[in-house]
């Protein structure tokens, strides 16, 4: 299963809620690498925490299956969408 990112940019517009990404916060919660069309200008070299697949292999593969992890990320994504687009 692959994470189905729709590139809405909501997660990258609210990085102030993720302490590990504070160095990328432009001061208003928006990632300094998020372009106007909601794409990452460092996508190929983005930090592992911004890469669902890399984080699974690095940390979460010891705690849950890949399908469980992807489903948890989808749920988190949907929660952000409900919170910020309602």
CORCORTA-V780781 format. One record per helix or strand of 3 or more residues. SS is the DSSP state (a for helix, b for strand). FROM is the first residue (numbers start at 1). LEN is the number of residues. If there is no record, write none. Layout:
[[SS,FROM,LEN] [SS,FROM,LEN]]
//
This chain:
[[a,11,3] [a,15,3] [a,19,6] [a,43,3] [a,48,3] [a,52,7] [a,60,3] [a,66,20]]
//
